[in-house]
Amino acid sequence: MPQFLSNKRLIILLVSIIILVALIGFSIREREKLTWPEQFIKDTTGWVQSAFSRPTNYVAGFFENVRDLQNTYEENKELKARLDELVQLEVDVQTLAKENKELREILDNKEDLSAFDPVQAIVVGRNPERWHELLVINKGKQDGIQQNMAVITANGLIGKVKSTSQFTSTIQLLSANDPTNRISAKIIGETETYGTIEGYDEERKLLKLKRLPYDAKIEKDQIVTTSGLGGVFPQNLPVGKVVEVVPDEFGLNQTAYVEPGADFYDIRHVMVVTVKTQAPDLSDITSEEEEEL
């Protein structure tokens, strides 16, 4: 009896395997139509897959969009940083180019000032409330700077030394509204015409060259330089050029409006003009001594 039950189970297992193989073979063969159990199983499986795939794809797409947004933010941040660096680099290039041009002009002008000892300096301070009156440079008494020395840029005279300390000096500009700020100047022409620079027209940004003779023939664009007659500034320092000439209120003299060669608003590099010490001429003394002998 137990042997029969054991054989029966074996027979049932073999028959089940045969039926399963037959079903697999039947299901994998090429057919135009599926049986209704296959259709039911396939439809059920497809519906379940669709039900699970939609939220899964939505969640995956959400996290992918978040990751793309983070990547876009990081890229945007990096591009902004590079743009800021590019802007700063452009500013640095323009600043260096301007300083290079100014220094070249100063160097060329320094060669023209062979009769003087120009001391190069840099503007280190300027009061916004007195922008057109005073500025501070990085040279002082230890550099040989003294009060009333002329100060120029590569384009012309800008003012004089008002006060000095050991390491810095305060410069009074020609545009300062100071009644004592007067400079002896001359207009270059067939005959030289002398006057004094007194005052500054802030609206027109022109210097006033006053006390010119009423009968002097002065034309537009004539060059104005220092005359050297004031006993403070050396002569022939460029100041500017004549724009207009008008008679004064009494008609006894003329006033010329002069366009300054230098830009009083934007000043970075300057030169303080010091007169070279000249050795005395001993030839006359030597001659007189020889004659006495």
C-alpha positions in Angstrom: 0.0 0.0 0.0 2.7 2.6 0.9 4.5 1.6 -2.3 1.4 2.3 -4.4 0.9 5.7 -2.9 4.5 6.5 -3.6 4.1 5.4 -7.2 0.9 7.4 -7.5 2.5 10.6 -6.4 5.3 10.0 -8.9 2.8 9.5 -11.7 0.9 12.7 -10.7 4.2 14.7 -10.7 5.2 13.4 -14.1 1.7 14.1 -15.6 1.8 17.6 -14.1 5.3 18.2 -15.7 4.0 16.9 -19.0 1.0 19.2 -18.9 3.1 22.2 -17.9 5.5 21.6 -20.7 2.7 21.2 -23.1 1.1 24.5 -21.9 4.5 26.3 -22.3 4.9 25.0 -25.7 1.4 25.9 -26.6 1.8 29.4 -25.3 5.1 30.2 -27.0 4.1 29.0 -30.5 3.1 31.6 -33.0 -0.7 32.2 -32.9 -3.0 34.9 -34.2 -5.3 34.8 -31.1 -4.6 34.2 -27.4 -6.8 32.1 -25.2 -9.0 33.9 -22.7 -6.8 32.9 -19.7 -3.8 34.3 -21.4 -5.7 37.5 -22.4 -6.9 37.8 -18.8 -3.4 37.3 -17.3 -1.8 39.7 -19.9 -4.4 42.4 -19.4 -4.2 42.1 -15.6 -0.4 42.3 -15.7 -0.4 45.3 -18.0 -2.9 47.1 -15.8 -0.9 46.5 -12.7 2.3 47.6 -14.5 0.6 50.7 -15.7 -0.8 51.5 -12.3 2.6 51.2 -10.7 4.7 52.7 -13.5 2.8 56.1 -13.6 3.5 57.2 -10.0 7.0 55.7 -10.2 7.7 57.7 -13.4 6.2 60.8 -11.8 8.4 60.5 -8.7 11.5 59.7 -10.8 10.7 62.6 -13.1 10.2 65.0 -10.1 13.6 64.1 -8.6 15.2 64.4 -12.0 13.7 67.8 -12.5 14.9 68.9 -9.0 18.4 67.6 -9.9 18.3 69.5 -13.2 17.2 72.6 -11.4 20.0 72.3 -8.9 22.5 71.8 -11.8 21.1 74.9 -13.6 21.4 76.9 -10.4 25.0 75.9 -9.9 25.8 76.6 -13.5 24.1 80.0 -13.3 26.0 80.9 -10.1 29.3 79.9 -11.7 28.5 81.9 -14.9 27.6 85.0 -12.8 30.9 84.6 -10.9 32.8 84.4 -14.2 30.9 87.4 -15.5 31.8 89.4 -12.4 35.4 88.4 -12.9 35.3 89.4 -16.5 33.8 92.8 -15.6 36.5 93.4 -13.0 39.2 92.3 -15.4 37.8 94.7 -18.0 37.9 97.6 -15.4 41.5 96.6 -14.4 42.6 96.6 -18.1 41.0 100.0 -18.7 42.5 101.4 -15.5 46.0 100.1 -16.4 45.7 101.3 -20.0 44.8 104.8 -18.7 47.6 104.9 -16.2 50.0 103.6 -18.8 49.0 106.4 -21.1 49.3 109.1 -18.3 52.7 107.8 -17.3 53.9 107.8 -20.9 52.7 111.4 -21.4 54.3 112.4 -18.1 57.6 110.8 -19.2 57.5 112.6 -22.5 56.7 115.9 -20.8 59.5 115.3 -18.3 62.0 115.3 -21.1 60.7 118.7 -22.2 61.2 120.1 -18.6 65.0 119.8 -18.8 65.4 123.2 -17.2 63.6 121.9 -14.1 63.6 119.1 -11.6 60.1 117.6 -11.8 59.2 115.3 -8.9 56.6 112.7 -9.9 53.8 112.1 -7.4 50.5 110.3 -7.1 47.2 111.8 -5.8 46.3 110.0 -2.6 43.5 112.1 -1.2 40.7 114.4 -2.4 37.8 115.9 -0.4 34.5 115.5 -2.3 33.2 118.8 -0.8 36.3 120.6 -2.1 36.9 118.5 -5.2 37.7 121.5 -7.4 39.9 123.2 -4.8 42.4 120.9 -3.1 44.0 117.5 -3.4 46.8 115.6 -1.5 49.8 113.9 -3.1 52.3 111.3 -1.7 55.4 113.6 -1.7 56.4 116.0 1.0 59.3 117.9 2.5 61.6 114.8 2.5 61.2 114.8 -1.3 62.2 118.4 -1.6 58.7 119.8 -2.0 58.2 123.3 -0.8 55.3 125.7 -0.6 54.2 127.6 -3.8 55.9 125.1 -6.1 54.1 124.7 -9.4 52.2 121.4 -10.0 51.5 120.1 -13.5 50.2 117.0 -15.3 51.2 115.8 -18.7 48.7 118.3 -20.2 49.4 121.4 -18.3 49.5 123.4 -15.1 46.9 122.4 -12.4 48.0 124.5 -9.4 50.6 125.0 -6.7 51.7 123.5 -3.4 49.7 125.1 -0.6 51.2 123.3 2.3 53.6 120.4 3.0 54.3 117.8 5.6 57.1 115.3 5.8 55.5 112.7 3.5 52.5 114.5 1.8 51.6 117.9 0.3 48.3 119.7 -0.3 47.9 121.1 -3.7 45.6 124.1 -4.5 44.1 123.8 -7.9 43.7 126.7 -10.4 40.0 126.1 -10.2 39.9 127.0 -6.5 37.8 130.1 -5.8 40.4 131.8 -3.7 41.1 135.6 -4.3 44.8 135.1 -3.5 45.1 132.3 -6.1 46.7 134.4 -8.8 49.3 133.3 -11.4 51.2 135.5 -13.8 50.7 134.3 -17.3 51.2 135.3 -20.9 49.6 134.7 -24.3 51.9 133.5 -27.0 51.6 135.4 -30.3 53.5 137.8 -32.5 53.8 139.8 -29.4 53.4 138.3 -26.0 50.5 139.6 -23.9 50.8 139.5 -20.1 48.1 139.1 -17.5 47.1 137.2 -14.4 44.9 134.1 -14.0 42.3 135.1 -11.4 39.3 132.9 -10.9 37.5 130.1 -12.5 34.2 129.9 -14.3 32.6 126.7 -12.9 29.7 126.6 -15.4 31.9 126.9 -18.5 35.0 125.3 -16.8 37.3 128.0 -18.0 40.1 130.0 -16.4 39.9 133.8 -16.3 43.0 135.5 -17.5 42.5 139.2 -16.5 44.4 142.5 -16.6 45.1 142.2 -20.3 45.8 145.5 -22.2 42.6 146.9 -23.8 44.4 147.3 -27.2 46.0 143.9 -27.2 45.1 141.8 -30.3 44.2 138.4 -28.9 42.8 135.6 -31.0 41.0 132.4 -30.3 43.2 129.2 -29.7 46.3 131.2 -28.8 48.5 129.3 -26.3 48.7 130.5 -22.7 51.7 129.7 -20.5 53.2 130.9 -17.2 55.2 134.1 -17.6 57.7 133.6 -14.8 57.3 137.2 -13.7 55.4 136.5 -10.6 58.5 135.2 -8.8 56.8 132.0 -7.9 56.3 129.8 -11.0 59.0 129.2 -13.7 58.1 130.5 -17.1 56.7 128.6 -20.1 54.7 126.0 -18.2 51.6 125.2 -20.4 48.3 126.4 -19.0 45.8 126.2 -21.9 44.4 128.0 -24.9 42.2 131.1 -25.4 38.5 130.5 -26.0 37.1 134.0 -25.8 38.2 137.6 -25.1 35.8 140.2 -23.5 36.4 143.7 -22.2 36.1 144.3 -18.5 33.2 146.3 -17.0 35.1 149.6 -17.3 36.7 149.0 -20.7 40.2 149.6 -19.4 41.4 146.0 -19.8 40.4 142.7 -21.3 39.7 139.3 -19.9 40.4 136.1 -21.8 38.6 132.9 -21.0 41.1 130.1 -21.2 40.4 126.4 -21.6 42.9 124.6 -19.3 45.0 121.9 -20.9 44.7 119.7 -17.8 41.5 118.0 -16.6 40.9 119.3 -13.1 38.2 116.7 -12.4 40.2 113.5 -13.1 43.8 113.8 -11.7 45.8 110.7 -10.8 49.5 111.5 -11.6 51.2 114.9 -11.2 54.6 116.4 -11.3 55.9 119.1 -8.9 58.2 121.5 -10.7 61.3 122.5 -8.8 63.8 124.8 -10.4 67.3 123.4 -10.7 70.0 125.1 -8.7 72.3 126.9 -11.1 76.0 127.3 -10.4 77.1 131.0 -10.4 78.9 132.2 -13.5 82.5 132.8 -12.3 83.9 134.0 -15.6 83.3 137.7 -14.9 84.9 137.4 -11.5 87.9 135.5 -12.9 88.4 138.1 -15.6 88.2 141.0 -13.1 90.8 139.2 -10.8 93.1 138.7 -13.7 92.9 142.3 -14.7 93.7 143.4 -11.2 96.7 141.2 -11.2 
